[in-house]
Amino acid sequence: MVLKTASSPSSSPVTITVSSSGGKETGSRSMGLTSPVPRASKSNNPNSPSPLGSRGNRRASSGGRYCSMSQDDPIPIEEINSEFVTYTVHIPPTPDHQSISTSQTSLNEEGKDGLKLKPERSFISGTIFTGGYNCVTRGHVIDGSLERPETLKSGQVCGMKGCDEKEIEGKCECGFKICGDCYLDCVASGGGHCPGCKEPYKDVSDDDEDDEVRSDSEEDDQALPLPSMRESKLDKRLSLVKSFKGPNHPPDFDHTRWLFETKGTYGYGNALWPKDGYGSGANGFENPPDFGERSKRPLTRKVVVSTAILSPYRLLIILRLVALGFFLTWRIRHPNRDAMWLWGMSITCELWFAFSWLLDQLPKLCPVNRITDLSVLKERFESPNLRNPKGRSDLPGIDVFVSTADPEKEPPLVTANTILSILAVDYPVEKVACYLSDDGGALLTFEALAETASFARVWVPFCRKHNIEPRNPDAYFGQKRDFLKNKVRLDFVRERRRVKREYDEFKVRINSLPESIRRRSDAYNAHEELRAKKTQMKMGGNLSDPIKVPKATWMSDGSHWPGTWASAEPDHSKGDHAGIIQAMLAPPNAEPVYGAEADGENLIDTREVDTRLPLLVYVSREKRPGYDHNKKAGAMNALVRTSAIMSNGPFILNLDCDHYIYNSLALREGMCFMLDRGGDRICYVQFPQRFEGIDPNDRYANHNTVFFDVSMRALDGLQGPMYVGTGCIFRRTALYGFSPPRATEHHGWFGRRKIKLLLRKPKMTKKAEDEIVLPINGEHNDDDDDTDIESLLLPKRFGNSTSLVASIPVAEYQGRLLQDMQGMRNQGRPAGSLAVPREPLDAATVAEAISVISCFYEDKTEWGKRVGWIYGSVTEDVVTGYRMHNRGWRSVYCVTKRDAFRGTAPINLTDRLHQVLRWATGSVEIFFSRNNALFATRRMKFLQRVAYFNVGMYPFTSMFLLVYCILPAVSLFSGQFIVQALSVTFLIFLLAITITLCLLAILEIKWSGITLHDWWRNEQFWLIGGTSAHPAAVLQGLLKVIAGVDISFTLTSKSATPDDEEDEFAELYVVKWSFLMIPPITIMMVNSIAIAVAVARTMYSPFPEWSKLLGGVFFSFWVLCHLYPFAKGLMGRRGKVPTIVFVWSGLLSIIVSLLWVYINPPSG
């Protein structure tokens, strides 16, 4: 046994233990973290991780997948230490289960003695960490270090933390071991000092050893110093032309460095600038170029809507408001004396409709469009400069969150394609980290993610090499277009065919996982029952006595899955399981890694392609009975804490499992807003939601273009769009509940008087109960500032994790703007400060991440109250965005030319209604909570407050809409109308209101880019939802507020592929009965019967009143036109109406008719 004490972010020391677990037959080892402080009770420090687990071996299969290498039979578990071990888990990286070879077994045994177990990349990427309440934290390790046996055996590895590369010959007299990559990093970013003795390295630039240290690619990428007016000896280097050679090219002398040597005489560093262009590369500049102009160019531009459209639009809003005022005044002053009850109901509904229209229309007064300039982003953050001579990316890191909860309703194949699109995104690989939150703790999701990580080694290089769009393989291979368009590489067709076949095999493996897991578990459970029977016989028990053996879910190496089992058992159910973390893909190196030529093992030629993959982590937070897990908001907050410890990207992208990256440049588009002038006040960048798989007619307004292209663009001209739950890039410090560096308070009527506030102070202070500001000190790691932060934030706000608190000032510093920008001299960061390698993961770091996803971590903290995603509403997204705007932050709406993200939406009528029901219920909860916009602070603009108030108010319109849709039928039944008679005044008002509404719709179509069809579908579904889901939402919301009845919703099913291959829209025609259908069906039947009764009565009446008949028929027809998509949805595929529809319709129609006869009996 080898013991080594490692540094831990926790308050107690952590000991790393290596011990034999399986013997020579399996070649496996057990590695774990133990702590002297046990975690058996809730009162103990949760930040003292103590994992203990097992470790197996793996090898690469021919398809690029990883296969476990353990025996077929389950390994008996021995009691090693009862204080820390209850069972041992062997985790395979893939579902494959194959035996180990003798050579590899012996190889692993030889490497044990040389391995001193320091935190290393291969160790973390092959380790699954589990832990939680009343159980120890275990690190279950898979040995991934078989590829360099001599290095491990001899111990000649790099001494830098987290690096296991082979050392080079000593560069320092102290004998500190260091590899070539780490040596270059120390020379470039560490001041040229040895990490061991802290003495400067000797100058070897002129020695022959230089060629041995630097690789070919690194030598070619050497950047020479920038020109200086005082150093004329560097003039020759001004003509530097960088040579980008692949790693397989011979190290020939690069003559391109000196091709334009004369430019050193007539170039940029001299006082004389010739006008003939001879010395300037034949560019012929009249004046010396302004090199500062590049830094002044904006990353984004705001494009205001044309005045020719916007001015008439605003004028029409005023005219319609005036017309509504005169109309309502006339209606109030001219009641219908013959039917006061009918007049009273109608005028009440009309007053509310006018108020609702005003709330919806006022925030649309200032629509804007925005565009980005990606070329400026590349020049500013990814070009060589004085502080970044190698031209490494200076862009901040982004952590991408993907959430899933149920693999049955959210197919693993859909999630896998989303993950693949993230891993292949066009953003610096070392700056991206992807986290999958599996809130169900399902083994199916875990093994599907392992398969996804393996296939990504083929798919991601293929996308980079051939510039594939979209980078979701299912969407790419399913496109019905010419895939050869704009492709010029001769090997594209051959490699596409190979990758397509590999993807087909990948899909088959994913689809076969459920059956594979079931058969495997049944076999292991039967084996366990047999062993229990044998044990019973040995003990002399009665064979007729039943034996209770838990129906466990088994992994492919014969170990219990620590998460949710198919047959729920204590500690293994959806609401009761341990926390799980595994890094499926380790953090990449800082330098590009090129592949090899296509052969039997490599499907494509990657000699000129960077084959690195971003960090990929599987996370399943701990759940225990008695602890509220707060649904999706709780899962997102667990990811925020986990990512803060493992990668700590200053920006976070949130995606649903069915929303993939359709535009690989989407992250760069969003970062243009965050890094541009004024970007430090932006809390998030929201992208529009675009959907696939919608029927061409968009029967139920699934595209929702009126909201995403009209309302959200208009909000962008105020304080910013709302957060809609997915497709949003957050600033991490804004999620932490901090206030922006600057804010504006709006005083007076309609907020016209503005007071600007500077909230960023030299020292961090707490100004109010809901506000914390960060310091502006440029030295983000100053000891005094760190002390202030820890004392202020720990433990009430963020919990007891010191690592989490320590990551906050780092994330804030990395998210700052550059100092080169105007006005950011003291509040920005220097250029090139992020062009440094990321610190590697170690076991203690991941163990700390396990502690922050425990079920009790959020107790007595402000997570979910003021920090992270806000709890208490089923629409946590809107509430979270509202809290940020309420603190003074701004948000931005980013509409890209090519859709940034695409997802799926329910096309079935019942699923769509339940989706709208959930949204509306959340709005009712917001209305009756402290998040009502009536209680907003002065930092929120007046029109922004109106928009948020409308979010909480719109479901209540349904109550008035239900009454107004019944009024035409009541009018036809009674022979009365809402007015005394159809006078000319009434018709003029009606015509003016209708015409202004149509003109407003036309102008909205003009400045937003939507179609008339989209606008009409939105109007239809507004009435369908307003008469079905919205009334139910109001009732549910009132029950929750008054009676405390909790509201639960089921996940919306997301199908990977349609079951009916002949019709991709087969789900559209499926009729699934729901109680939400009762009100619309009743309205349709009652209005249809009323029209028939009124027409018959008028035709046979001796004194027919055709004006009242026309008025009633017109309004009934208006209602039925809006409900037409609903009626068509009830018909199904073949136009057949379910029997239940006729039964309910008949009963309701009879009830309404009898009530009317009772209220107004016929004469005689």
N, C-alpha and C positions, 0 to 999 in steps of 0.2 A: 504494500500500500504506500502510495506517495501522497504526502500532505503538503500543501503550500498555502500560505495566507495571502489573500488577494485583497486589494482595496475595494471597498464597497461604498456605495452612496448612502447606505443606511447608517444609522447611529451605532450599530454594533458590528464587530468584525465578522468577516465571512471567511470560512475555510473551505477550500476546494479539495475534494476527496476523489481519489482514483482507486478503485478496487476491482478485483476479479469477480465476474458475475456468472459466467456461463461455462467456464472451463475451456479447454483447448478444442473441444468439438465445435463450438459455435464461434469461437474467436471474438467474443463480445466482451465489452468492459462496462462497468458501471461508474458513472461520474455524477457527482452531485454537489450541492452547496449545503453545508450545515452551519447552523448558528448556535452559539451557546445560549441564546434566549429562545426557549420553545414558544410556539405559537398555538397553544392549545386552547387559549381563552381569548375572549374579545378584548380584554384589558391590556394584552401584550402589545408591544410595538409592532405594527404591521410592516414596518420597513426593515425588518431583520430577516431577510430571506434565507431559507434553509432547504434547498431542493436536494433530492437524492433520487437517482434513477438509474437507468441502464442504457447501454450503448451497443448498437449492432453495427454490421458492416453493410456496405452497398457497393454496387458496381453499375457501370453504364451499359444499358442494353443497346442493341443495334439501332433502335429508333430514336436514340437520344434520351430515353427515359432511364430512371433509376430503379433498380430492382433490389429488394431486401435480400439479404443472404443469411438466413437462419434455418434451423432445422424445421422439418415439417411438423413434428410433434411439439406440443407446448412445453416450455421449459418449466420445471417445478420451481416454485418460489421459496426461497429459504429466508427464514427470519434472521436478518442481520442485526438490526438494532430497533427494538420496539418503540423507542422514543421518536425516531425519525421515519421509519419505514413501515408502511402498512401493505403496500404491494409495489411491484416493480413493473414499469411500462417500457416495452420496446417499440419504438415508433418507426415504421418504414416510411421512406419518402414517397413511395408509390404503392398502389394496391398489389403489385406483382409479388409473388412469393416463390423464391427459388433458393436452392441450396448453395452453400459456400464451397469453393474449391479449396483443395488442400494447400495449394501454393499460396493463395491469399490468406489462408488461416495462419500458416507459419509466418508469413510476412508480417501479419498484424502482431503475432506474439513477439517477434523480434523487435518491433518498434515500440513495445510498451516501456522498456527500460529507458529508452532515450527520450521519451516524451515527458517533459516536465510540466505539462499542463498549464501553459499560460493562455490568456484569452486570445484566441485566434479566429480568423474569419471562417475557416472550414469547420471549426468546432461549433460556432454559433449557427451556421446555415444548416447543420445537421442535427439540431437539438430542439426538442419540444419541451417547453417549460409549463408546468402545471402547479396549481396551488390555490389556496383560499382559506376560508374560515374553518377552524378546527382541523386543518390538514397542513402538512408541511409542503414547502415549495420544492419541487423536484425538477431536476434537469435531466431529461432522457436523451442521451447522446448517441448519434450515429457516427461512426468513425469515417471521416472523409479525408484522412491524411495518408492513404495508401499510395498516393501517386509519387511521393518523394521519400522512399524508405531509407536511402542512404543518408539523406539530410537529417532525418529524425534520429537515425541510429547513431550518427556521429555527433549529433548535437550542434552542428555547424549551421545554425539558423540565425536570422537577423535578431538583434536584441531590442528592436523597437517594439513598442506595445502594439499587439494586434497583427504583426507581420510575421509570416513563417517562410519567407523566401530565403534562398541560400545566400550565405554571407560572401562578400568579396574580400580580397586581400586587404589587410589592415590599412586603413587610411589615417589612423591616428596611433601615436605611440602608446596610448593607454591600453590598446588592445580591444576596444569596444567593438563588438560584432555588428556589422551593418551591411545591408544589401545595397545594390546599385540604385534602386528606386528611392529608398529612404535617404541615401547619401545625397542624391540630387535635390530632394526636398529640403534637406538641411542646408545645403548650399544656397538654394533659391529663397527659402522663406525663414530659415533659422539663423541667418547672419553668418553662415559658414562655420558654426561652432559645433564641436563634437558633443552629442547628447550625453556621453559618459563622463568626460572630464571637464566639459564646458570650455575647453581651449579651442582656439580657431584652428581649422584644418590648414595644413601646409598648402601653398600654392602649387598645384600640379597642372596648371593650364599649359605649361610648356613641356611637360614630361611626356614620355612615351606611354605612360600608364593611362593617359586620358582616353585612349581608344578602348581600353579594357573596361573602363567604368561605364562609359556611355554606350548605349545601344545605338544601332544605326538610325533608327527613327528619332531618337532624342538628340543625336548630333545634328541631324538635318533641321530639327526644330529649334536649335539654339537661336535665341534672339539677341542681337547686339544692342548696345546702349543707344538711346536716342541722341540726336545731334545736340551739341552744346556750343554756344558762341565762344566759350573760353577754351575749348579743347579742339583745336584745329586738327589734331592727329586722328580724330574720329571721322573726318569728312568722308573718307573713302567708304565708310560703312553706311553712309546715307543711301547708297544705291542698292542696299540689301534687297535681294529677291529670295523669298523663302522657298525652299524645295521640299515638297511633301512626298517623300518616298515611302513606299510600303516597307514593312519589316523584313521582307525577303530580298530586298535589293542590296547589292554589295556596297560597302562603304567607300564609294569613289569620291574623289575631291569634287566639291560642288562649285563649278566655275560660275554659276549664275550669281554668286555673291559679288563678283567683280566685273560683270559685263558692262556696267555703266559707271566706270570709275571716274569719268570726267564730271559726273554730276557732283562729285565731292568738291569740285572747284567752283562750279556755278550753281550749286544747289541751294537748299533751304537755309543753310547755316551762315550765309554770307550777307553782307550789307548790300551788295550790288545784285539787282535782279534784272538780267537781260530781257529785252522785249522781243528778241528775234526767236526765242524758244529753243536755241541750240542746246542750252545747258539744262533745260527743264524737261527733257524727255520728249521734245517736239510738241509740247502741248500749247506753246505760244501764249502764255498768260500775259495779259497787259499789266497786271499788278500782282504783287506777291499774294498768294492765297491766304485766306483767313482760316487758320487751323482751329480757331476757337468756335467757328461757325457750326461745326458738327455738334459740339456740346450744347449749343443754343437751340438747335432744331428740336421742336417738341415731338414727343412720342405719340401724342394723340391730338386730335383736333375736334372741336365741337362744330357741327354743321347745323345751323338753325334752319327750321322749315321756312320755305319761301314766304315772303310777306304777302305775295299775291294770293296765297292759299290761307295763311294763318289769319290775316286781318279779316277777310270775309267770314272765316270760321268763328272768330270771337264775336263779330258783329251779329251773326245768326244766333249765337247763344244768348246774347242780350235781347234780341228781338223775340226769341221764343220765350224767354223768361217774362218779358213784358206781356206777350200774348197770353201766357198761362195766368198771369196775374189778373188781367182783364177778364179772362174767361171764368176763372173761379169766382171773381167778384160778381159777375153777371149771374152765375149759377146760384150763388148764395142769395142774391136779391130777387131771384125769380124762381121760387120753389114750385113744385107740382102739388097743388092743394088736393088733388084727387088721390094722390099716392105719396103722402108725406114719408112713410116708412121707406119706400123705394128711393125717393129723393135723398133722404138722410143717409142711407147706406152708400149711395153712389157718390155723393159729395164728399163723404168721409174718405172713401177710397181714392178719389181724385186728388184731394189735398195731400194724402200720403204719397201718391205717385209723383206729384210735382216736387215734393220735398226729396224723395228718393232720386229723381232725375237730377235735381240740382246737386246733391251730394256726389253723384256719379260724374257729372259734367264739369264741375269746377276744377278738379285736378287736371283736366285735359287742356288747360289754357296755354301751357308752355311746353309743347313737345319739342324734342331735340333729337338729332342723330349724331353719332360719334364714329370717327374712323381712326385707325391706328397706322403707324409707320414702322413695320418690322425691320426695315433696313437700318433705321436709326438705333433701334434696340440692339441689333447685332454689332454695329459700330461702337456703341457706347460701352457695352458690357462684354463683348467677346473679341475685341481686337487688341493686339499687343500695344502696350504703352509703357511708360517709365516704371510704373508700380507693378505692372504685370507683363514682364518681357516675353513670357511664353505664350501669351494670348489665351490663357485658360479662362473659362467662363466665370464671370463675376456676378452672374445672376443668383438671386437667393433661391434657397431650396423650397420645394413644394411637396407636401405630404398629401397623398390622395386617399380619401376614405371611400370605401365601397361597403354598403350594408346589405345584409340578407338575414332572413330569420327562419325560413321554412323551405327546405329543398323540394318539397312536394308542390308548393305553389309558386316558388321561384326556382325554376329548373337550373341545375348546376351548369348546364351547357350555356345558358344565357349569361350567368355570372362569369363563366370562364372566358367568353368572348369579350365581355367588358374588361376583365383583367388584362387580356392580351392587347386590347386597344390602348390601355394605360401604359403597359410596359414598352410599347412601340412608339410612344409619343415623341414628337420632335422637340426635345428639351434636353439639356445636358444630363446624361445618364446618372452621374454622381449626385445630381441635385434633386432627383425624384425618388420618392419612397411610396410604396403602395401598401395599404392596410385593408384587409378584408375582415369585417366584423360579422361573425357567424353567431347571431343571437340565439340560434337553436342548438348550438353545440353538436352538430351532426357530423358523424364520421364520413358520410357521403360528401359533404362540402369540403371537408379536410382532404380527402383523397382526390377529389376533383381538382382542388387547387394544386396538389402535388403534380398531377398530370399536366395541368396548365403550365406550371413552371418548367416542366420538361419540354413541352411543345414550344414554349417561348424561345428556346435556344435555336429553333429553326425558323420560327415565324418572324421574330424581331429583326434578325439580320436580313432576311428576305425583304422586309418592308423598307429598311434603310437603304439597301442596295438599289432597289428599283423604284423608290419613292412611291410606295403603294398608298392609295387612298380609296376607301377608308381602311383603317388598320384593324378592323374587326373582321376576322377571317370569314365568318358566316355571312356578313353583309357584303364583303368583297367578292367572294366566290358566287354569291347569289345574285349579283348584278346582271341585268339583261342589257348589256351594251358591249361594244367592241373593247375588249381588255387590252388589245394591242395598240390602242391610240396613244400617241406620244411616247411609245417605248422604242428605244434605239439600240439597246444592248442585245447582242446576238444570242446570249444565253438565257434571255428572259423566258422564252416559251418552254425550254427544257426545265428550267428551275421552277417555273410556275406549276408545271405538271407534277413535278416531284413533291412540291409543298402541298398541292391540292390532294394528292394521294395520302400524304402524311396526315393532313387535316381530317380526311375521311376516316382514317384509322383512329385518330384522336377522338372523333365523335363516337365511334363505335365503342371505344374504351370507356368514355364517359357514360354512355347509355347503358353499358353493361355493369357499371359499378353497383347499382342497387341490388341486382340479382347476385352478383359476386359476393357482396357483403352478407347478404341473407344466407346463401349456401355455406359460406365460410363460418358464419356464426352458428348455424344449425349443426354443422359438423363438430365444432369445438364444444358446443353445449352438450351434444350427445356424448362426446368423449368425457366431459366433466361428470355427467350423470353416471357413466360407466365406472369412473374412478370412485365416485361416491358410493356406488353399490358395492364395489370391492372393499372399500374401507368399512362399510357396514358389516359385510361378511366377516372380515378379520376381527372386528370388535364383538362379534357374536350377537349382533342385533337381529331383530325379526325382519325377514325379507319382505313381509307383507306391509311393513310400515312405509308410508310414503316418504320420499326424500325430496326436500325442497332445494333445488339448485336454481339460482337466478339465471334467467334467460339473458345472458350478457351479449353485447355487441363486441365482436373481436376484430382486431386488426390482423393484417396478413402475416405478422410474425408471431401470432399466438399470444397476444397480450390484450388485456381489457382496454377498451376505449374509455378514456377518462371523462368524456362528455356524455351526451344524451344517448341512451340505449333505445333500440326499437321497442323493447318491452320495458316500460318505465320501472325503475327500481330506486330505492333511496340512494341519494348522491349521484343518480344517473338518469335524471328526467329533465324536461325542458325548463322547469323552474327550480331545479336543484342539481347543480353540477359544479365542478371545480373550474377555475379559470385556466385557460390554455393559451399559450403563445408559442408559435414556431416561426422562425425566419426561413421561409422556403427558398429565398434567394438572398445570399449575403450581400452586404454593401459592396459596390464595385470599386475598383481601383480608380485613382485620380487620372491616370494616363490611359489612352485608348489601347485596347487589346484586339489585335487583328487575328483573324482565323487562318484557315488552311485551305488548300485546294480541294475541290470536290473529289471524293473517292467513295469507297464503300461505306464509310462511317459518316461522312459529311455530305449532306444532300446538295448543298450549294457551295459555290466558290466564295469564300469570305476573306480572301487575302487582302482586300482593300476595304473591308467593312469592319467597323467597330462592333465586336461581338459582346460587349458588356451588357448586363441587364440590371435594371434598378432593384433596389431593396424591395422584397416582397414578404409580407408578414401576415400570418394567420392569427387572428385574435378571437377568442370566445370568452367573454367576461364571466366571472363567477356569479351564480344565482343560487340563492338559498330561500327556503320558506320563511316568511316573516319580514323579508326585505323587499321593498318596492323597487322593481327594476326600471320603471319609468319608460318602458317601451323603446322606441327608436331614439328618443332624446338621451336616455341613459346610455345606450350603446355608443352614440356619438361622443358623449363626454368621456367614456372609457377609452375611446380611440384617441381623443385629444391628449389625455394623460399618458397613454402608452407611447404615442408618437413623440411627445415632448421629451421623453427619456431616451428613446431609441434613435431618433433622427432629428427632431426639433426643427423642422422646417418652419420658417417664419410665416409661410402662407399655407393654407389648407384648401384643397378642392374636395367638395362633397358630391358624390354621385350615388344614385340608386343602382341596384344590381342590374337593372334592365336599361340603363342609360350609358351608352358607350361614347367614346371620343370619335366623332365623325370627321373632325378636322384636326390633323395632327399638330397644327400650329395654334390650337386654341389656348394652350397655356401661355404661349408667348403673347398672344393678343391680350389676354387678361393682365399679364404683368406689365404691359405698356401703360395701363392706367395706374397701377400700383406704384410704378417707379418714375412716373412723370411728375412735373412740377405740381404741387398740391396733392400728390398721391398719398402723402402721409396722413391725410384726413379721410381717406377712403377705407371703410371697414370691410366691404366686400364688393366683388364684381359679379353681377348676376347675368347669366346667359339665358336666352329664350329657350324654352323647351320645344323641340321638334319631334314629331312622332312618325313611326313607320307602321305599316300593316293596317292603316286606316282605309276603310272602303272609299272608293273614289268620290261618292256623293257626300261623304262625311255626315252621315245621317244624324248623329247625336253630337255634333260639334266637338269631336274629340281633339281636333287641332287647336281649338281655343285661340284662334289667331286674333280675335278682337281684344282679348286680354293681353296677350304677349306682344302684339304689334301696335296696339292703340294705347291702352291704359299704362303699360309699363314704359313705353317711350315717353309718354306725357309725364310720368313720375320722374323720369330721368332729368327733366328740366326743372324739377323742384329740389328735393333733397336726395332723391334717388329711388330706384325701384324697390319693391318688397322682395324679401327672400322667399322663394317658392319651394324650397326643400331639396333641390338637386341642381346640378350644373352651376355651382357658385364657388368662387375663390374667396376665402376669408383671410383677413389679417389675424394672425394668431393672438396678438395682444388685444384686439377688439373682442375676440371670443372670451378672453380672460376677464372681461368687464372693465378694462381701463378706458379712460376718457381720451379723446383725440388731443393732439398737441395744441390745436386752436379750435375754437368754436364761436358761434354767433348766437346771441340771445335776441329774441324778437319781442319787442314791447309795443304797447299801444294797440290801436284798432287794427285788426288783421295783421299784426306783426310788422307794421311798416317802419317802426323805429328800431334800428339794429344797434347792438352793443357787441363789439368784438372782444373775445376773451382769449388770453394766452394761458393755457392750462399746463404747459410743460415748464416745470420749475427746475432750478439747479439741484434741488434735493427732492427726493420722492416724499410726498405728503398725502395725507388722507383728508380731502376737503369736505366730504359729506358722506352720509351713510351709503350712498349708492355710487360713489365716485372715488376712484384712485387714479392718480396721474404718475407717470414715470419721469425720472430725471432726464436732463438733456446732456449730462456729462458725456463727452466723447469717449472717455475711457469706460466702456461698459463693464469692465471687470474690476473696477475700483473696489477696494476692500470696504471702504466706508459705505458705499452705495449698496454693496451686497449685504452688509450688516443691517442697513435700514430696511431693505426689501424683506429679508428673512424675518426680522422682528415684526414687521407690519403685516406680512401675508401669512405667516405660519403661526398657528395651524388653522385659524378660523376660516380663512377664505379658500385655501387650496388644499388643505389636508396636511398630513404629517410627513410627506415625502420631501426630504431636503433636495433630492435630485430634481424633482419637478420645480421647486421654487428656484433653484439655481439656474434652470434652463430659461426662465422668463426674461431676465435682462439680456441673455444671449439672443433669444428670438427677437426681442425688440430692437437690438442693435443691428442684426442682420436684415431687418425689414425697413431700415431707414433709407432715405434718399441719399444720393451722392452729395458730397460736400461741394462739388463743382457747380451745382445748381444755385441759382440766385437766391439768396436769403437762407441757405442751408449750411452756412460755414460752421456754425457751432452745434447744429442739430443733426448733421448728416454724418455719413461714414466715408472714409477715404476710398477712392477707386482702387480696385484690386484687393480689398480686404477680404473678399469672399472667394478669391481664387486660390484657395488652399485645400488640401485633402481633408475629407471628413474623418473624424476619429472613428476607428473601428469599434465594433460591438464586442463586449466581453460578457462573461457569464453573470457577473454581478449586476451589470446594467439590465440584462433581460430579467433577472430575478427581481430587481426593483420594479420593473414594469409589471410583473405578476402581482406585486403587492398593491399597485394603484388601481387594478381592475377587480379587487376583492369586493364582495357584496357590501361590506361595512365601511369602505373607505370614505364615502361621501357623508357619513354621519357627522353631524355638528360642523359641517362646512357649508360653503355657499354655492357649491356645485348645483346647477339647476335652478338656483334662485337669482343670482346675479352673475354667475360664472358659467360659461359654456352654453349649451342648448338649454332653454328654459323649460321647466316642467310645469305640469298643471293643465295642459291643453293637448287635444289630439292633433292640433295644427301648431306644433311647436316651432315650425319654421317661421310663420308670421310673427309670433311673439318674440322670437330671438332677434329677428330683424328690427322689430319695433323698439326693443330695448336699446339697440345700438344707435338708431336714429334719435332716440330720446336723450342720449348722452351727448349728442352733437355731431356724431359721425355722419359722413355722406356715403352713398353707394352709387354705383355706376352700372348702366345697362350696356352690355357689349353685344351688338348684333353684327356678326361677321358675314362676309360675302358668301362663304361656304359655311353651312351650319356647323356650329361648334360641337354640339352633342345631339344624339338622336336616341329615342327610346321607344317604348311600346305603351299603348293605352288600351283600356278595355273597350272593345267594340260591341260587346253584348249589352243590351238595354238594361238588364238587371244589374250587371256589374257596374255600369256607368252610373246608375242611380245611387248605388251604395257608395260609390266614390264621392259623388256630390254630397251625399248625406254626411259623410265624415267631414268634408270641408266645412259644410254649413254648421255642423255641430260645434266644430272648433271655433267658428265665428261667434256663435252664441256664448260659448264659454269666455271668449275674449270680452264680449260686451258686459258680462256680469263679473268681471275681474278688475284688478288694479291696472291691467294692461289696456283698459279702455282709453281711447285717445282723448277723451274729455279731461283726463288727469295727466296729460303729457306736460313736459317741462317747456320753458320758453325757448329752449334750443331747437325745438322742432318747428319748422315753418308752418304757417297757418294752413295753406293748401295741403301740405303733407299730412297735417293733423286731420283735415277733412277726409283725405283718402283712407287713413287708418280707421277713422270713425265709421266710414261707409263699410269697411270690412266687417265690423261687428254688427252693423245695422241691417245689411241686405237680407238676411234670412227672415226678418220680421215682415218684410214686404209680402211674403207669401200669404200671410193671413188676409191681407186686403185683396190680394190677387185671387184667392179662392172665392171670396165673396163676389168680386167683380166678374168672374167667369160664370157664376151662377145667375147673376142679375139679368142677362139677356133671356135666359130660359124663364125666369120668374116673370119678366116683363111680357113675354109671349103668352104664358099661361094666364096671366091676370088681365091682359088687354091694356095695360098701362105702360108708360114709358118714363124714363128718368127726368124728362122735361114735360111741361104741359102740352106743348105741340112743337113740331119741327119747324120753328120759325127761321127766317132768313138770318137773324143774328146768330142763332145757335150754329147754323150751317157755315157761316163765315168764320166763326171762331174755330170750329172743327177743321175747316179747310186750312186755315192759317197754321194751326198746330201741326197738322199732318205734313204740310208742305215744308215747314221749317225743319221738321224731323228728317224728312227725306234729303233735304239739302245738306244738313249736318252730316248725314251718313255718307253722302257723296264726297264731301270735303275730307272726312275722316279716311275714306278710301284713298283719296288723292295723297295725303301726306303720310299715311302709314304703309301703303302698298298692299293692303288686303284687297280681296275681291268682293263684289256685291253678293256673291253666293255665300262667302264666309260670314258676311254681316247678317244675311237672312237666316242662316242656320243658327247663328248665335241668338237671334231674336226668338226663334222657335224653341230652342232648348232652354232659354230663360223662362218661358212659360211652362215648359214640361217640368223642369226642376222646381219651379216656384209652386207648382200644384202637387208635387209628389214628395221630393226629398226635403225641401226646405221646411214645410210645416212639421214634418216628423222631427227635424233637427231642433226646431223651436221647442217642441214638447219635450224632447230628450234633455235639452239644455235646461229647461225650467225644472224638470225632475231632479237633475243633478244639483242645481243651485238650491232648490227649496227642500227637497227630500233627501238629498245626498246619495241618490242612486247613481252608481258608477256606470260609465259607458264603456263598452268594449266593442272593438271592431275587428273583423277578420281581414287578413291580407288579401289584396287584389291578386287574383291568379295571373301569372304571366307565362304564356305558352311559348315554348321554344320554337316549335314548328306546328302548323295546323294539323289536326288529326286527319282531316279530309284533304288528301293531296290534290284532289280535283278542284277544290275551291278553297283558296287561301282565306276567304272571308266566311267560312262555314259557321264560325262562332257568332256571326252577326245575326243569323237566322234562328239561333237557339232561343226558345222561350222558356224562361225560368220564372216561376211565379214568385211574387214578392208583395207584401202588404203595401209597399209604396205605389203600386199600380192602381189601388182602389180609387183614390180621388180623381186622377185623370180619366179613368174609365167612366166614373160617375158623371163627370162634367160632359164628356162626349155624348153619353147616352141621353142625359137630361136635355141637352141642347138640341140633339137630333129629334127627340120626341116633341119638344116644344115647338120646333119649326113646323113639323107635320101638323100638330094640333092647331097652331095659330093660322096656318094657311087654310086648313079645312074650315075652321070657324069663320074666318073672314070671307071666304068664298060663298058660304051659305048664310051669311048674316044679311038681314034686310038693310042694315045701315053699316056697310063695311068701312073701317077706319084704316085705310091703306098706309097712311103716314106712320102710324105706330107699328104696323106690321113690318114696313120696310126698315124702320129703325131697329126693331128687335132682331129681325133676320140678319141685318148687316153686322150687328155686334156678335150674334151667334156664329155667323160665318167667320168672323175675325178670330174667334176662339178656336173653332174647328180647324182653321188653316194652320194655326200655330201647333196644334196637337196632331197634325197629320203624320210626322215622323214617328210619334209614339204609336199611333194606330197601325202604321205599316209594320212596326216592330212586333206587334202582337200577332200579325198574320203568319210569321214564320217564313220558311222557305217556299212553301207551296200555296201560300195564301189561306192557310187554315187557321182558324181562331181556336185556341184551346177551350175546352168545355167550361173550365172554371171561369173564364172571362164572361161567357153568357150567363152563368149562374149568378155571379156577383152583380153583373149589370142589370139583370132582370129584377133581382131582389131590391137593389137600390132604387131603380126606377119606380117600382111599385110603392116602395116606402115614401118616396118624394111625392108621388101622385096622390096617395092617400092623405098625406099631411096637407097638401094643398086643398084637397076637397074638404078636409076638416076645417081648415082656416077660412076658406072662402067657398062655402057650399053654393051650389047652383040654385037659381031662383025657382020656387015652386017645389 
